[in-house]
Amino acid sequence: MFDQHPGLMTQIRDRFAHVASCPVQGERIFFENAGGALTLKSAVETSNHYAAIPDNQGRDNPMSHELVRVIAKAKADMMTFLNAMEGQVFVGESGTELLFRMISNAIIESEEGGSVIGTTLEHPASRSAAQRWAKIARKPYISVPHNDETGAVEAADYAALVQPDTRVATILHTSPVTGMGVDVAAISQAIRAVSPDCIIIVDGIQHAAHGRLDIDSYGIDGYAISPYKVFSRHGYGVAWISDRLSAMPHDSLIDGPEGNWELGTRDTGAYATLSDVVGYFEWLGGQFTDSGDTRERLEAAGSAIHAHEQALTDAMLHGTGNLKGLADMPEVRIIGGIDNPRREGLVACTVEGRETAEIIEALSARGIRVHIRKADHYSGNILNPLGLPNCIRVSMCHYNSMEEVGQFLTAMREIVEAG
Ligand SMILES: Cc1ncc(COP(=O)(O)O)c(C=O)c1O
């Protein structure tokens, strides 16, 4: 996709730190984006800048006013990025912590009785929160089984089990194990058709880097993101909550400002990097549309990212040039089906008769970084039903190139044939 725009790939890659080499390992291809995406150089500079500022927010001095302005701008930028016309954005310790906070409050503060619903597709961050707090609130937990073949879950799966008194629902936007995205709007519609006031919380942590976020169309109450998985850095999480969820009782200081979900002093640098991230998406979108409207540019970026990532995963599966794809290697088993339209930049697979750890080591020795997912508390929900102790996860982002996919396929062929 980006190949049709001469020089664009170079410009994109120039904007990120450690694109082609790791400070410890040296040259490497980075296909571990689902574990943590590359960081924008602008986010690194911004973080450095604010790390040195001693001032706090809420004082009557020029620096303090500036910090407040930067935070307000970052929040506004995130609202545009998410396409959220109502509600608020705030930061917390991590995506996991924010999911726990949103879900626990929704369960504890929703009307007594009723149930909580979620799916086996979810990461344990939302699943553990929902199950723990459902038990505390004595609301039965309804578990929607995902589809092993597609590696996803559908609106009809939720529709079959949701109850008129289901108070809280959780949805995973994109699976970090299968790489498949779900139709959040269709699922939330199916839930609301049966339980109109259900509070719906979405784990968007794996989806955000792929763009095309549109909270207004989802009909939900909460959405969590981990900034280090969307081109910013580690150390915090971001949540969006609807006006309705904002107004529910939650941990906060007595007599503090109403609707404030933040606990303690905020890291202005963390917020400021969010503006860098949105600015980057806007810049990228500007390569594909002449519109001066930020949201239109963000949408153009999302479409371009999706098209490029699809070209990469198609090449990985079906080959590029004269290189065979993974789907053409009889020893390789692809999780979630081969031609699955739900796929978001990620291919998970196993190699028949070979230890996954050994394949990953052989890829690493060839300078290709991927990750092993094990049937543990993170991925057992997906791998155990498939009878797999582990798998190879190859996760890409739009800054990955077709050449990198080619190098990966050459390496895989060598490794598979050597076995
Ligand atoms: C879908 C999903 N949810 C939650 C998490 C946990 O995110 P964090 O460690 O940033 O809290 C991850 C991390 O991989 C994830 O992929």
The ligand as a MOL file (V3000), in Angstrom:
LIG
                    3D

  0  0  0     0  0            999 V3000
M  V30 BEGIN CTAB
M  V30 COUNTS 16 16 0 0 0
M  V30 BEGIN ATOM
M  V30 1 C -5.8020 -7.0860 24.6750 0
M  V30 2 C -4.9540 -6.7450 25.8410 0
M  V30 3 N -5.5230 -6.3740 26.9850 0
M  V30 4 C -4.7900 -6.0320 28.0620 0
M  V30 5 C -3.4090 -6.0850 28.0320 0
M  V30 6 C -2.6350 -5.6630 29.2270 0
M  V30 7 O -2.0760 -4.4170 28.9630 0
M  V30 8 P -1.1470 -3.6540 30.0170 0
M  V30 9 O -0.0650 -4.6080 30.3910 0
M  V30 10 O -0.6700 -2.4780 29.2790 0
M  V30 11 O -1.9830 -3.2930 31.1770 0
M  V30 12 C -2.7640 -6.5040 26.8630 0
M  V30 13 C -1.3090 -6.6180 26.8170 0
M  V30 14 O -0.7560 -7.3250 26.0160 0
M  V30 15 C -3.5460 -6.8240 25.7310 0
M  V30 16 O -3.0080 -7.1980 24.5780 0
M  V30 END ATOM
M  V30 BEGIN BOND
M  V30 1 1 1 2
M  V30 2 1 2 3
M  V30 3 2 2 15
M  V30 4 2 3 4
M  V30 5 1 4 5
M  V30 6 1 5 6
M  V30 7 2 5 12
M  V30 8 1 6 7
M  V30 9 1 7 8
M  V30 10 2 8 9
M  V30 11 1 8 10
M  V30 12 1 8 11
M  V30 13 1 12 13
M  V30 14 1 12 15
M  V30 15 2 13 14
M  V30 16 1 15 16
M  V30 END BOND
M  V30 END CTAB
M  END
